[in-house]
Amino acid sequence: MPFAGPHAEGTRLIGPNALIQTAAALSELESESAAAVLQAAGEPLVREHPPEDMVDERRFAALVRTLVHELGEARAERVLSRSGSLTADYLIANRIPQPFQWLVRRLPRDLGLRLLLGAIASHAWTFAGSGRFRYELLGDGNVELEIEDCPACRGLATEQPVCGFYAGTFERLFRRLVDDRLRVREAGCQACGGPCCALRATPDEERA
């Protein structure tokens, strides 16, 4: 199902957690180099940014580029994945209404996924910015997610995907609200030459 939110056409604003939680993850996982990396990205005070104020998506793109340049792809991806998990935790604690969470948790898995993804899609501009988000439920807990013109990957050419922020966010949301067995992997990335950044959620059968 393709989706472009009401503010998606041409906007450059996204939610501030892309910056705030990436800085938090960087401090947690790369404490010795965190200050220097944030300084290099032009974001030395980003953790003080008000959580209700949207940010220019180009700031996130610049931060991701700096992470890759300063830390290398593997370490940058680890930081971004952790940032996504922290962002999901923030959303669950502060942004997703408790009655909605209660309902999603009690629905059958595929129905819960459908309801949750519909809500995510209606706010897609907050993470995709001027990019375009789509999703497709394939049944049995499998979901395909795509972000075309992904803010995190603009201006990057990498050997491995660098969409860990999105993978980490979706996996944490799915696991905490729908099914703890769901895992999200990166199936393609614009930075690696793909047409879009593609994620796939599948149940971990080893945990069945």
Backbone as JSON, one array per atom type, in Angstrom:
{
  "sequence": "MPFAGPHAEGTRLIGPNALIQTAAALSELESESAAAVLQAAGEPLVREHPPEDMVDERRFAALVRTLVHELGEARAERVLSRSGSLTADYLIANRIPQPFQWLVRRLPRDLGLRLLLGAIASHAWTFAGSGRFRYELLGDGNVELEIEDCPACRGLATEQPVCGFYAGTFERLFRRLVDDRLRVREAGCQACGGPCCALRATPDEERA",
  "N": [[0.85, -1.19, 0.0], [0.88, 2.04, -1.05], [1.89, 5.17, 0.4], [1.61, 8.61, 1.06], [1.87, 11.05, 3.32], [-0.21, 13.79, 4.57], [1.48, 15.92, 4.76], [3.64, 15.25, 3.28], [4.37, 15.91, 0.66], [6.94, 17.47, -0.72], [7.9, 18.41, 1.74], [10.38, 19.13, 4.25], [10.6, 18.42, 6.84], [11.03, 16.41, 9.73], [10.45, 14.16, 12.53], [12.02, 15.0, 15.67], [13.32, 12.94, 17.02], [14.94, 11.41, 15.38], [17.33, 12.78, 15.38], [17.77, 13.36, 18.16], [17.66, 10.84, 19.52], [19.58, 9.44, 18.09], [21.86, 10.79, 18.85], [21.8, 10.1, 21.55], [22.13, 7.31, 21.39], [24.62, 7.23, 20.23], [26.2, 8.34, 22.28], [25.88, 6.32, 24.13], [26.96, 4.01, 22.91], [29.34, 4.74, 21.69], [31.02, 6.26, 23.41], [33.52, 7.53, 23.77], [34.06, 8.87, 21.4], [31.79, 10.31, 20.84], [31.21, 13.1, 21.33], [32.97, 14.38, 19.57], [32.09, 13.41, 17.09], [29.46, 14.41, 16.97], [30.06, 17.12, 16.98], [31.42, 17.32, 14.54], [29.31, 16.82, 12.86], [27.88, 19.09, 13.14], [26.13, 19.24, 15.24], [26.4, 19.72, 18.11], [24.83, 20.29, 20.37], [22.52, 18.83, 20.21], [21.08, 17.05, 21.82], [19.73, 18.62, 23.56], [17.61, 19.56, 22.19], [14.2, 20.54, 21.88], [11.69, 18.07, 22.37], [9.29, 18.3, 21.04], [9.6, 19.85, 18.8], [9.86, 19.89, 15.34], [12.37, 18.9, 12.91], [14.68, 19.83, 10.29], [14.97, 17.56, 7.69], [17.38, 17.32, 6.39], [19.31, 17.68, 8.27], [19.38, 15.26, 9.61], [20.23, 13.59, 7.54], [22.82, 14.64, 7.2], [23.91, 13.99, 9.67], [23.89, 11.17, 9.59], [25.63, 10.73, 7.43], [27.97, 11.74, 8.58], [28.33, 9.96, 10.72], [28.89, 7.58, 9.3], [31.24, 8.36, 7.99], [32.98, 8.97, 10.13], [32.91, 6.74, 11.86], [32.78, 4.44, 10.35], [30.99, 1.98, 8.38], [29.85, -0.3, 9.7], [29.91, 0.26, 12.51], [28.49, 2.66, 12.52], [26.01, 1.78, 11.63], [25.27, 0.19, 13.76], [24.91, 2.1, 15.77], [22.77, 3.54, 14.63], [20.76, 1.6, 14.53], [20.34, 1.16, 17.27], [19.48, 3.71, 17.93], [17.03, 3.75, 16.57], [15.6, 1.85, 18.12], [15.5, 3.2, 20.57], [13.98, 5.38, 19.79], [11.51, 4.17, 19.17], [10.83, 3.29, 21.74], [10.46, 5.77, 22.97], [8.27, 6.73, 21.5], [6.28, 4.88, 22.21], [6.08, 5.42, 24.92], [5.34, 8.11, 24.97], [3.88, 9.05, 22.73], [2.1, 7.29, 21.41], [-1.2, 6.58, 21.91], [-2.45, 5.13, 24.94], [-4.92, 3.59, 24.97], [-4.99, 2.78, 22.28], [-2.66, 1.23, 22.11], [-3.37, -0.82, 23.9], [-5.46, -2.02, 22.48], [-4.2, -2.89, 20.05], [-2.39, -4.77, 21.03], [-4.05, -6.82, 21.78], [-5.33, -7.8, 19.58], [-5.52, -10.3, 16.9], [-2.41, -11.26, 15.37], [-1.92, -10.43, 12.56], [-4.01, -8.66, 12.14], [-3.53, -6.79, 14.13], [-1.06, -5.83, 13.21], [-1.92, -4.65, 10.81], [-3.55, -2.58, 11.76], [-1.71, -1.08, 13.29], [0.23, -0.41, 11.33], [-1.33, 1.12, 9.62], [-1.77, 3.36, 11.22], [0.87, 4.22, 11.52], [1.48, 4.84, 8.86], [-0.2, 7.03, 8.45], [1.18, 8.99, 9.69], [3.52, 9.15, 8.32], [5.13, 11.12, 7.19], [6.56, 12.13, 9.32], [8.81, 10.6, 9.66], [9.7, 9.85, 7.14], [9.85, 12.22, 5.81], [10.3, 14.21, 3.01], [10.43, 12.0, 1.49], [8.92, 8.88, 0.35], [6.68, 6.59, 1.7], [5.76, 3.17, 1.84], [3.85, 0.19, 2.44], [3.31, -3.34, 2.68], [1.3, -5.97, 3.67], [1.98, -9.33, 3.89], [0.92, -11.53, 5.0], [0.81, -14.05, 7.64], [2.39, -12.69, 9.45], [4.42, -11.53, 7.96], [5.85, -8.64, 6.53], [6.37, -6.14, 4.13], [8.26, -3.23, 3.83], [8.89, -0.01, 2.55], [10.92, 2.81, 1.85], [11.11, 5.35, -0.25], [13.47, 7.55, -1.65], [14.85, 7.99, 0.75], [15.5, 9.8, 3.71], [17.75, 9.26, 5.34], [19.68, 8.19, 3.69], [20.48, 9.84, 1.67], [22.86, 11.17, -0.51], [24.76, 9.31, 0.12], [27.01, 6.6, -0.51], [27.39, 3.34, 0.02], [28.76, 0.17, 1.17], [27.2, -1.56, 2.64], [23.8, -1.74, 3.88], [22.4, 1.22, 5.4], [20.19, 1.76, 6.9], [19.5, 1.4, 9.51], [18.26, 2.91, 11.51], [15.53, 3.01, 10.82], [14.91, 0.27, 10.6], [15.43, -0.53, 13.25], [13.53, 1.0, 14.64], [11.01, 0.09, 13.62], [11.19, -2.66, 14.24], [11.27, -2.68, 17.07], [8.79, -1.45, 17.67], [7.0, -3.32, 16.52], [7.65, -5.62, 17.99], [7.1, -4.92, 20.65], [4.44, -4.14, 20.6], [2.95, -5.88, 19.01], [3.99, -8.61, 18.34], [6.42, -10.44, 19.86], [8.12, -12.06, 18.46], [8.67, -11.01, 16.01], [10.98, -9.9, 13.61], [12.98, -7.45, 12.03], [14.62, -6.93, 9.04], [17.08, -5.44, 6.86], [16.44, -5.27, 3.55], [17.24, -4.03, 1.27], [18.84, -1.05, 0.0], [19.08, 2.39, -0.72], [21.53, 3.65, -0.55], [23.25, 1.65, -1.22], [22.84, 1.39, -3.86], [20.29, 0.55, -4.5], [16.8, 0.85, -5.58], [15.2, 1.87, -3.6], [14.89, 2.15, -0.02], [14.5, -0.78, 1.57], [12.72, -2.82, 3.83], [12.08, -5.82, 5.65], [9.81, -7.55, 7.58], [9.7, -10.44, 9.51], [8.51, -13.38, 11.2], [10.41, -14.77, 13.86], [11.03, -17.93, 13.81], [12.4, -19.57, 15.47], [11.82, -18.75, 17.97], [9.3, -19.53, 18.38]],
  "CA": [[0.0, 0.0, 0.0], [1.69, 3.26, -1.06], [1.32, 6.22, 1.24], [2.29, 9.88, 1.25], [1.05, 11.74, 4.3], [-0.71, 15.08, 4.16], [2.56, 16.9, 4.74], [4.81, 14.61, 2.68], [4.74, 16.47, -0.64], [7.89, 18.58, -0.7], [8.33, 18.86, 3.06], [11.72, 18.75, 4.69], [10.57, 18.28, 8.29], [10.81, 15.09, 10.32], [10.46, 14.19, 13.98], [13.35, 15.27, 16.22], [13.99, 11.77, 17.58], [16.0, 10.96, 14.47], [18.55, 13.41, 15.86], [17.95, 13.25, 19.61], [17.95, 9.47, 19.93], [20.86, 9.04, 17.5], [22.89, 11.33, 19.74], [21.78, 9.28, 22.76], [22.73, 6.01, 21.06], [26.05, 7.47, 20.0], [26.83, 8.49, 23.59], [25.83, 5.03, 24.8], [27.77, 2.97, 22.26], [30.62, 5.29, 21.23], [31.15, 7.37, 24.35], [34.79, 8.25, 23.64], [34.08, 9.69, 20.19], [30.47, 10.89, 20.61], [31.24, 14.56, 21.27], [33.66, 14.79, 18.35], [31.23, 13.09, 15.95], [28.36, 15.39, 16.95], [30.65, 18.39, 16.57], [31.69, 17.23, 13.1], [28.02, 16.87, 12.16], [27.25, 20.37, 13.4], [25.03, 19.0, 16.19], [26.96, 19.51, 19.45], [23.83, 20.49, 21.43], [21.27, 18.28, 19.71], [20.33, 16.36, 22.87], [18.93, 19.62, 24.25], [16.53, 20.0, 21.29], [12.87, 20.23, 22.41], [11.16, 16.88, 21.7], [8.08, 18.6, 20.28], [9.94, 20.68, 17.64], [10.32, 19.15, 14.18], [13.7, 19.31, 12.42], [14.94, 19.69, 8.87], [15.46, 16.21, 7.4], [18.76, 17.38, 5.92], [20.18, 17.54, 9.44], [19.53, 13.82, 9.85], [21.09, 13.08, 6.46], [24.19, 15.05, 7.5], [24.37, 13.22, 10.83], [24.18, 9.81, 9.14], [26.88, 10.79, 6.64], [29.09, 11.92, 9.5], [28.52, 8.69, 11.42], [29.56, 6.65, 8.4], [32.59, 8.85, 7.73], [33.81, 8.95, 11.34], [32.91, 5.45, 12.55], [32.71, 3.3, 9.44], [29.62, 1.55, 8.14], [29.33, -1.26, 10.68], [29.65, 0.94, 13.78], [27.41, 3.63, 12.29], [24.75, 1.03, 11.56], [24.95, -0.24, 15.13], [24.37, 3.29, 16.44], [21.48, 3.87, 14.05], [19.81, 0.59, 14.97], [20.02, 1.47, 18.67], [18.69, 4.94, 17.89], [15.66, 3.37, 16.21], [14.98, 1.22, 19.28], [15.21, 4.26, 21.54], [12.89, 6.18, 19.25], [10.28, 3.41, 19.38], [10.51, 3.34, 23.17], [9.93, 7.11, 23.23], [6.94, 6.82, 20.91], [5.36, 4.08, 23.03], [5.91, 6.07, 26.22], [4.89, 9.49, 24.91], [3.15, 9.49, 21.55], [1.06, 6.37, 21.0], [-2.19, 6.54, 23.01], [-2.53, 3.86, 25.66], [-6.03, 2.75, 24.49], [-4.61, 2.18, 21.0], [-1.71, 0.16, 22.42], [-4.13, -1.91, 24.51], [-6.21, -2.7, 21.42], [-3.29, -3.57, 19.13], [-1.79, -5.92, 21.71], [-5.04, -7.88, 21.99], [-5.83, -8.29, 18.3], [-4.68, -11.27, 16.21], [-1.18, -10.6, 14.89], [-2.02, -9.73, 11.28], [-4.94, -7.54, 12.3], [-2.8, -5.8, 14.9], [-0.09, -5.21, 12.3], [-2.63, -3.8, 9.87], [-3.98, -1.38, 12.46], [-0.52, -0.31, 13.64], [0.84, 0.15, 10.12], [-2.19, 2.19, 9.13], [-1.48, 4.53, 12.04], [2.22, 4.68, 11.16], [1.41, 5.45, 7.53], [-0.85, 8.33, 8.53], [2.18, 9.93, 10.2], [4.77, 8.77, 7.65], [5.98, 12.29, 6.93], [7.39, 12.43, 10.47], [10.08, 9.88, 9.56], [10.13, 9.78, 5.74], [10.04, 13.57, 5.31], [9.87, 14.37, 1.63], [10.44, 10.69, 0.85], [7.61, 8.22, 0.21], [6.61, 5.35, 2.47], [4.73, 2.22, 1.47], [3.97, -1.09, 3.12], [2.43, -4.41, 2.21], [1.2, -7.14, 4.53], [2.03, -10.54, 3.08], [0.31, -12.62, 5.75], [1.64, -14.83, 8.57], [3.33, -11.82, 10.13], [5.42, -10.97, 7.06], [5.52, -7.3, 6.07], [7.37, -5.42, 3.35], [8.23, -1.79, 4.07], [9.8, 0.69, 1.66], [11.02, 4.27, 1.89], [11.74, 5.87, -1.46], [14.14, 8.82, -1.37], [15.01, 7.92, 2.21], [16.34, 10.9, 4.22], [19.01, 8.8, 5.94], [20.64, 7.67, 2.71], [20.78, 10.82, 0.62], [24.25, 11.56, -0.62], [25.63, 8.24, 0.6], [27.27, 5.39, -1.28], [27.98, 2.44, 1.01], [28.81, -1.24, 0.84], [26.13, -2.25, 3.35], [22.68, -0.84, 4.17], [22.56, 2.11, 6.54], [18.82, 2.12, 7.3], [19.29, 0.81, 10.82], [17.32, 3.7, 12.3], [14.17, 2.59, 10.49], [14.76, -1.13, 10.99], [15.36, -0.6, 14.69], [12.25, 1.57, 15.09], [9.92, -0.81, 13.28], [11.28, -3.92, 14.98], [10.89, -2.47, 18.45], [7.35, -1.23, 17.71], [6.32, -4.59, 16.25], [7.88, -6.58, 19.07], [6.46, -4.49, 21.91], [3.01, -3.92, 20.46], [2.25, -6.91, 18.23], [4.47, -9.99, 18.49], [7.84, -10.38, 20.22], [8.92, -12.89, 17.55], [8.9, -10.33, 14.74], [12.29, -9.32, 13.39], [13.03, -6.62, 10.82], [15.95, -6.89, 8.42], [17.2, -4.55, 5.72], [16.48, -6.08, 2.33], [17.77, -3.22, 0.19], [19.16, 0.29, 0.47], [19.46, 3.32, -1.78], [22.96, 3.94, -0.44], [23.95, 0.54, -1.88], [22.46, 1.38, -5.28], [18.93, 0.07, -4.7], [15.83, 1.87, -5.96], [14.6, 2.41, -2.39], [15.31, 1.46, 1.19], [13.49, -1.82, 1.77], [12.79, -3.6, 5.05], [11.15, -6.94, 5.68], [9.52, -8.11, 8.89], [9.33, -11.85, 9.47], [8.56, -13.99, 12.53], [11.55, -15.6, 14.21], [10.42, -19.22, 14.13], [13.15, -20.23, 16.55], [11.24, -18.32, 19.23], [7.88, -19.94, 18.39]],
  "C": [[0.89, 1.24, 0.0], [1.06, 4.31, -0.17], [2.21, 7.44, 1.21], [1.38, 10.7, 2.15], [0.67, 13.13, 3.84], [0.37, 16.15, 4.09], [3.78, 16.37, 3.97], [5.29, 15.31, 1.42], [5.65, 17.68, -0.46], [8.38, 19.02, 0.67], [9.75, 18.42, 3.34], [11.77, 18.58, 6.21], [10.3, 16.84, 8.7], [10.82, 15.24, 11.83], [11.87, 14.33, 14.55], [14.06, 14.05, 16.78], [15.06, 11.19, 16.67], [17.34, 11.55, 14.87], [18.8, 13.12, 17.34], [18.36, 11.84, 20.02], [19.22, 8.93, 19.27], [22.0, 9.57, 18.34], [22.96, 10.52, 21.03], [22.44, 7.93, 22.52], [24.23, 6.14, 20.85], [26.78, 7.61, 21.34], [26.89, 7.16, 24.33], [26.85, 4.04, 24.24], [29.17, 3.44, 21.86], [30.99, 6.48, 22.11], [32.42, 8.19, 24.13], [34.8, 9.2, 22.44], [32.79, 10.46, 19.95], [30.53, 12.4, 20.43], [31.88, 15.03, 19.97], [32.81, 14.53, 17.11], [30.09, 14.1, 15.85], [28.87, 16.76, 16.54], [30.9, 18.41, 15.07], [30.42, 17.31, 12.28], [27.31, 18.2, 12.34], [26.11, 20.29, 14.39], [25.54, 18.83, 17.62], [25.94, 19.59, 20.58], [22.5, 19.81, 21.1], [20.45, 17.58, 20.81], [19.48, 17.33, 23.7], [17.75, 20.11, 23.39], [15.17, 19.63, 21.87], [12.22, 19.07, 21.66], [9.91, 17.14, 20.88], [8.37, 19.4, 19.01], [10.5, 19.83, 16.51], [11.66, 19.7, 13.69], [13.79, 19.1, 10.92], [15.55, 18.31, 8.61], [16.91, 16.21, 6.94], [19.75, 17.3, 7.08], [20.4, 16.06, 9.76], [20.44, 13.2, 8.79], [22.56, 13.42, 6.74], [24.75, 14.26, 8.67], [24.72, 11.79, 10.43], [25.46, 9.78, 8.33], [28.09, 10.92, 7.55], [29.37, 10.65, 10.28], [29.3, 7.71, 10.55], [31.01, 7.06, 8.18], [33.51, 8.67, 8.94], [33.95, 7.56, 11.97], [33.05, 4.25, 11.63], [31.29, 2.76, 9.39], [29.07, 0.66, 9.26], [29.0, -0.58, 12.01], [28.54, 1.97, 13.64], [26.06, 2.92, 12.28], [24.32, 0.56, 12.94], [24.34, 0.92, 15.92], [22.98, 3.6, 15.94], [20.41, 2.86, 14.47], [19.38, 0.84, 16.42], [19.17, 2.74, 18.75], [17.24, 4.65, 17.53], [14.92, 2.73, 17.37], [14.6, 2.26, 20.33], [14.05, 5.13, 21.08], [11.56, 5.47, 19.45], [9.86, 3.44, 20.84], [9.91, 4.7, 23.54], [8.5, 7.23, 22.71], [5.91, 6.06, 21.76], [5.07, 4.78, 24.35], [5.2, 7.41, 26.12], [3.95, 9.86, 23.77], [2.0, 8.58, 21.14], [0.06, 6.22, 22.13], [-2.31, 5.16, 23.63], [-3.73, 3.01, 25.22], [-5.71, 2.07, 23.16], [-3.63, 1.03, 21.23], [-2.43, -1.06, 22.98], [-4.85, -2.72, 23.44], [-5.29, -3.5, 20.52], [-2.72, -4.83, 19.75], [-2.76, -7.1, 21.82], [-5.65, -8.41, 20.69], [-4.97, -9.45, 17.79], [-3.53, -10.57, 15.5], [-1.37, -9.82, 13.6], [-2.96, -8.54, 11.36], [-4.28, -6.42, 13.1], [-1.77, -5.07, 14.05], [-0.78, -4.24, 11.35], [-3.05, -2.48, 10.53], [-2.79, -0.48, 12.8], [0.1, 0.34, 12.42], [-0.01, 1.25, 9.51], [-1.95, 3.48, 9.9], [-0.11, 5.1, 11.71], [2.18, 5.42, 9.82], [0.79, 6.84, 7.56], [0.08, 9.41, 9.08], [3.54, 9.7, 9.51], [5.69, 9.94, 7.4], [6.91, 12.58, 8.1], [8.7, 11.65, 10.46], [10.6, 9.8, 8.12], [10.36, 11.17, 5.15], [9.49, 13.73, 3.91], [10.0, 13.09, 0.83], [9.03, 10.1, 0.84], [7.67, 6.84, 0.86], [5.49, 4.46, 1.93], [4.93, 0.95, 2.29], [3.0, -2.07, 2.5], [2.47, -5.55, 3.2], [1.08, -8.38, 3.66], [1.36, -11.72, 3.77], [1.31, -13.35, 6.62], [2.71, -13.97, 9.24], [4.39, -11.21, 9.26], [4.94, -9.63, 6.51], [6.69, -6.77, 5.25], [7.16, -3.93, 3.57], [9.25, -1.12, 3.15], [9.76, 2.19, 1.92], [11.79, 4.69, 0.65], [12.27, 7.26, -1.18], [14.3, 8.99, 0.13], [15.93, 9.03, 2.71], [17.7, 10.44, 4.74], [20.09, 8.49, 4.91], [21.03, 8.67, 1.62], [22.24, 11.23, 0.64], [25.24, 10.52, -0.15], [25.81, 7.15, -0.44], [28.03, 4.44, -0.36], [27.98, 1.01, 0.5], [27.68, -2.02, 1.5], [25.01, -1.26, 3.65], [22.94, 0.0, 5.41], [21.19, 2.64, 6.99], [18.48, 1.57, 8.67], [18.33, 1.59, 11.69], [15.9, 3.23, 12.07], [13.93, 1.14, 10.89], [14.61, -1.26, 12.5], [14.04, -0.08, 15.24], [11.11, 0.6, 14.84], [9.99, -2.1, 14.09], [10.84, -3.74, 16.42], [9.37, -2.23, 18.57], [6.59, -2.54, 17.51], [6.45, -5.54, 17.43], [7.14, -6.19, 20.35], [4.95, -4.39, 21.79], [2.25, -5.06, 19.79], [2.71, -8.33, 18.57], [5.98, -9.94, 18.72], [8.72, -11.22, 19.3], [9.26, -12.18, 16.26], [10.28, -9.69, 14.7], [12.26, -8.54, 12.08], [14.46, -6.59, 10.31], [15.92, -5.94, 7.23], [17.39, -5.39, 4.46], [17.04, -5.32, 1.14], [17.97, -1.8, 0.67], [19.58, 1.16, -0.71], [20.96, 3.62, -1.75], [23.81, 2.86, -1.09], [23.58, 0.43, -3.36], [21.07, 0.87, -5.55], [17.97, 1.19, -5.05], [15.15, 2.53, -4.76], [15.23, 1.69, -1.2], [14.2, 0.5, 1.59], [13.77, -2.6, 3.05], [11.8, -4.74, 4.95], [11.04, -7.47, 7.1], [9.08, -9.54, 8.74], [9.36, -12.39, 10.9], [9.81, -14.84, 12.7], [11.01, -16.93, 14.68], [11.14, -19.95, 15.25], [12.58, -19.85, 17.92], [9.78, -18.74, 19.35], [7.61, -20.83, 19.6]]
}
